[in-house]
Amino acid sequence: MRQRAFWLRTPVDRPLLRVAPWQEYQPYPPFILRDGSAPTETYEITPGLLDPLASLQATRPARLVDGDFIGGWGAYDQCWTEALLGCRVLRVGGSVWTEPFIHDWQDVDRLPAEGNEAWLDELLRANQVLVEAVGGSYPVSQPLMRGPLDMAEAAMSSAMLYAGFYEVPERLRSFLELCGGVFVQAARRRLDCTPPFHGGYAVRCEWGLWAPGTTVQFQADASRNLSECMYREFLFEVDRMIAGAFEYPIMHTHSGSHHILPVIMDIPELRAIEVSLDPAPYGPSPLDLLPEFEEVQRAGKSLLISGPMRQVELRVLLERLSPVGLGIRAGLLPEPV
């Protein structure tokens, strides 16, 4: 099975592959409240507010198999880990965002290490609705769960967070560790309530990845604001703790933050790295990233590349990269006239 080979890096004749015309990101339709309404004005999402099954319909996979990838069904994106930490979650239409709630470092001292129990219950309730709805026909996948650095960036102002690296480094390090602990507890609890699919578990529904054991996806989109050295000093051990809690962890990155790849390649427990391609001018082209992609493979990590590219770029990636432990989800861009 190609998905198993991706994680175990066993010899294959070609990588996992899915090729389709590139489509711009489409936000989810409005959430459905328990009274059946879909608000058009800004409102706060609180535990118990949504009709779980009605709101989940937007993420139902159209098919089980898409190229070499497996369609999974996961909970809606509603800033789960930020809410678990304590953030208010707001939504209007297809946009979901959070508000900072930490205004000084004394607020951090009062945070419960286990996170917000009401929001954890809500996550597990949405997951259970999926388990019952799919009845084993699809894998129930992980929803988008942002990692410790992104949780911290949501919980406090940017000025407070980034000043903390210099002014209160030990307090910030402890806060990032707390965020990591909240993340791991939620991811483990969700997996504990999820039946295995053919002996394994799905990662994110958008990726179509299945792993032959416990798996988790985490990320640090805010790494765009950190140097490689600072990321190594403050995030390496937190990311290692998350990766070590699961059998098949994968980390989501952006091509615009490729400078952190050398750091995360060094995490022994990390099995795979996903690179989402940011279109120009937000990130380098896939061919400019070839040296980094080759380095990821030499480090013994599986590599998933996803996003927009041209046919010639896809061809070069397939020629230059080893098919062992490689997956490509290519959104083909129109050829220039």
C-alpha positions in Angstrom: 0.0 0.0 0.0 1.5 3.3 -1.1 0.3 5.3 1.9 2.1 2.9 4.3 5.2 3.0 2.1 5.2 6.8 2.3 5.6 6.7 6.1 7.9 3.7 6.3 10.0 5.0 3.3 10.0 1.6 1.6 11.0 1.3 -2.0 8.3 2.3 -4.5 8.2 2.9 -8.3 6.7 6.4 -7.9 5.5 8.8 -5.2 2.0 9.4 -3.9 0.5 11.7 -6.5 -2.6 13.7 -7.1 -2.7 16.2 -10.0 -5.7 18.5 -10.7 -6.2 22.1 -11.8 -5.3 24.7 -9.2 -8.2 26.1 -7.2 -8.0 29.1 -5.0 -8.9 28.6 -1.3 -12.6 28.6 -0.8 -13.9 29.4 2.7 -16.3 27.1 4.3 -20.0 28.0 4.1 -21.4 29.7 7.3 -21.8 27.4 10.3 -25.3 26.2 11.2 -26.5 27.0 14.7 -28.6 24.5 16.7 -31.8 26.5 15.9 -31.1 25.9 12.2 -30.0 29.5 11.4 -26.8 30.7 9.7 -26.0 34.1 11.1 -24.8 36.8 8.7 -23.5 39.1 11.4 -20.4 38.7 13.5 -21.0 36.3 16.4 -19.0 34.5 19.0 -18.7 30.7 18.8 -19.1 29.0 22.1 -19.3 25.3 23.1 -22.8 23.9 22.3 -23.8 26.8 19.9 -23.4 24.9 16.6 -25.4 22.0 15.1 -22.4 19.7 14.7 -23.7 17.5 11.9 -25.2 20.3 9.8 -22.0 22.4 10.2 -19.8 19.4 9.3 -21.5 18.8 5.9 -19.2 21.3 4.2 -16.1 19.1 5.0 -17.7 15.8 3.8 -15.3 14.2 1.2 -16.7 13.9 -2.3 -14.9 10.6 -2.8 -12.9 8.1 -0.8 -10.0 8.0 -3.2 -8.5 11.1 -4.9 -5.4 10.1 -6.9 -3.3 8.2 -4.4 -4.8 10.0 -1.5 -7.6 8.9 0.9 -10.5 11.2 1.6 -11.0 11.7 5.3 -13.8 13.6 7.1 -12.7 16.0 9.8 -14.3 18.7 12.1 -14.7 22.2 10.8 -12.0 24.8 11.1 -12.9 26.9 14.0 -9.6 27.7 15.8 -9.7 24.6 18.0 -6.4 24.9 19.8 -6.7 28.7 20.3 -10.1 28.1 21.9 -8.6 25.3 24.0 -6.1 27.7 25.3 -8.7 30.3 26.2 -9.2 32.6 23.2 -12.7 33.9 22.2 -13.6 32.6 18.7 -15.5 34.9 16.3 -17.1 34.3 12.9 -18.9 36.0 10.1 -19.6 34.2 6.8 -16.5 32.2 5.9 -14.1 33.9 8.2 -13.1 32.6 11.6 -10.7 34.5 13.9 -9.8 34.9 17.6 -9.2 37.7 20.0 -6.2 37.9 22.4 -7.0 37.4 26.0 -3.6 37.6 27.7 -2.6 41.1 28.4 0.3 40.7 30.9 2.6 37.8 31.9 0.6 37.4 35.2 -2.3 36.2 33.1 -0.2 33.3 31.8 0.5 32.2 35.4 -3.3 31.7 35.9 -3.8 29.4 32.8 -4.9 25.9 33.5 -2.4 23.3 32.2 -5.1 21.1 30.9 -6.7 23.9 28.8 -10.4 24.7 28.5 -12.4 21.7 29.4 -15.6 22.9 27.7 -13.9 23.3 24.4 -12.2 19.9 24.7 -15.7 18.4 25.2 -16.9 20.3 22.1 -14.1 18.9 20.0 -14.7 15.4 21.2 -18.5 15.8 20.6 -17.9 17.0 17.0 -15.6 14.0 16.5 -18.2 11.6 17.8 -20.8 13.0 15.5 -18.4 12.2 12.6 -17.7 8.7 13.9 -21.4 7.9 13.9 -22.0 9.6 10.6 -19.3 7.8 8.6 -20.0 4.3 10.1 -16.5 3.2 9.0 -16.9 4.2 5.4 -14.4 7.0 5.7 -11.5 7.7 8.1 -12.3 10.4 10.7 -9.5 12.8 10.4 -7.9 15.5 12.5 -9.2 19.0 12.2 -6.9 21.9 11.7 -5.0 22.3 15.0 -2.5 25.1 15.1 0.7 24.5 17.1 2.2 26.2 20.2 3.7 29.2 18.5 0.5 30.0 16.6 -1.5 29.5 19.8 0.7 32.0 21.6 0.4 34.5 18.7 -3.4 34.2 18.9 -3.5 34.5 22.7 -1.5 37.8 23.1 -0.6 40.8 21.0 2.2 40.5 18.6 4.1 43.2 20.5 3.9 41.2 23.7 4.8 37.9 22.2 7.8 39.0 20.2 9.1 41.2 23.0 8.9 38.2 25.2 11.7 36.4 23.3 14.1 39.1 24.6 12.5 40.5 27.8 11.1 37.4 29.5 12.6 34.4 27.6 12.1 31.8 30.4 8.4 32.8 30.9 7.8 32.7 27.2 9.5 29.2 27.0 7.2 28.0 29.8 4.2 29.4 28.0 5.1 27.6 24.8 5.5 24.4 26.8 2.1 24.9 28.3 0.6 25.4 24.8 2.3 22.2 23.6 0.8 20.3 26.5 -2.7 21.5 25.8 -2.2 20.6 22.1 -1.0 17.0 22.9 -3.8 16.3 25.4 -6.4 17.4 22.9 -4.9 15.4 20.0 -4.5 12.3 22.1 -8.1 12.5 23.5 -9.5 12.9 20.0 -7.5 9.9 18.7 -8.7 7.8 21.8 -12.3 8.4 20.7 -11.7 7.7 17.0 -12.0 4.1 15.7 -9.0 3.1 13.5 -9.5 2.9 9.8 -7.9 -0.3 8.3 -5.6 -0.4 11.3 -4.5 3.3 11.1 -5.6 6.9 11.3 -6.1 9.8 9.0 -4.2 13.1 9.3 -6.0 16.2 7.9 -8.9 15.7 5.5 -7.4 18.2 3.1 -4.2 16.2 2.7 -5.7 12.7 2.2 -3.0 11.0 4.2 -3.5 7.8 6.2 -0.9 6.5 8.6 -0.5 2.9 9.9 -0.6 4.1 13.6 -1.3 7.1 15.7 -0.7 10.3 13.8 -0.9 14.1 14.3 -0.3 17.2 12.2 1.0 20.3 13.8 2.4 23.6 12.5 4.0 26.9 13.3 2.9 29.4 10.7 4.2 32.2 12.9 7.7 30.9 12.3 7.8 33.4 9.4 8.7 36.0 12.1 11.5 34.0 13.7 15.1 33.3 12.7 16.3 29.7 12.4 18.4 30.2 15.5 15.5 31.6 17.6 13.2 28.8 16.4 15.8 26.2 17.5 16.2 27.8 20.9 12.5 28.2 21.8 10.5 25.8 19.7 12.7 22.7 19.0 12.0 20.9 22.3 8.3 21.8 22.3 7.9 20.4 18.8 10.0 17.4 19.7 7.6 16.7 22.7 4.6 16.9 20.4 6.2 14.6 17.7 7.3 12.1 20.4 3.7 11.7 21.6 2.5 10.0 18.4 3.8 7.2 16.1 3.6 9.1 12.8 3.8 12.9 13.3 3.9 15.3 10.4 4.6 19.0 10.5 3.0 21.5 8.2 5.2 24.3 6.9 5.0 27.0 4.3 7.4 27.6 1.4 7.6 31.2 2.7 9.0 29.9 5.9 11.5 27.4 4.4 14.3 28.8 6.6 13.1 26.6 9.5 13.4 23.4 7.5 16.9 22.7 8.7 15.7 23.0 12.3 12.7 20.6 12.1 14.7 18.1 10.0 16.7 17.6 13.2 13.7 16.5 15.3 14.4 12.7 15.6 10.8 11.8 16.3 9.3 13.7 13.4 8.4 11.3 10.6 7.3 13.6 7.8 7.3 17.3 6.7 4.6 18.9 4.6 5.5 22.0 2.6 2.5 24.1 1.3 3.6 26.2 -1.7 2.9 29.9 -1.3 2.3 31.5 -4.7 4.7 34.3 -5.7 5.6 36.8 -4.2 4.9 35.1 -0.8 7.3 32.2 -1.3 10.0 30.8 -3.7 9.1 28.6 -6.6 9.1 24.8 -6.2 12.3 24.6 -8.3 14.0 27.2 -6.1 13.2 24.9 -3.1 14.7 21.8 -4.7 17.9 21.9 -2.6 15.8 22.0 0.6 13.5 19.2 -0.6 16.5 17.0 -1.3 17.9 17.8 2.1 14.7 16.8 3.8 14.9 13.5 2.0 18.6 13.0 2.9 17.6 13.6 6.5 15.4 10.5 6.3 12.0 12.4 6.5 9.0 11.7 4.3 8.1 14.8 2.3 4.6 15.9 1.2 4.6 18.9 -1.3 1.2 20.5 -1.9 0.1 23.6 -3.7 0.2 25.4 -7.0 2.8 24.6 -9.6 3.3 24.5 -13.4 3.5 21.3 -15.4 7.3 21.8 -16.0 7.8 22.3 -12.2 5.9 19.1 -11.5 8.0 17.2 -14.1 11.3 18.4 -12.6 10.2 17.5 -9.0 9.3 14.0 -10.2 12.7 13.7 -12.0 14.9 15.1 -9.3 13.4 13.8 -6.1 13.4 10.2 -4.9 10.0 8.6 -4.9 10.7 7.0 -1.5 8.7 8.7 1.2 7.4 11.4 -1.3 3.9 12.7 -1.9 2.9 15.5 -4.3 -0.5 17.1 -4.3 -0.1 19.4 -7.4 -2.5 22.1 -8.3 -1.6 22.8 -11.9 -1.5 26.5 -12.9 -2.6 27.6 -16.3 0.2 27.7 -18.8 1.2 31.3 -19.8 0.0 32.3 -23.3 
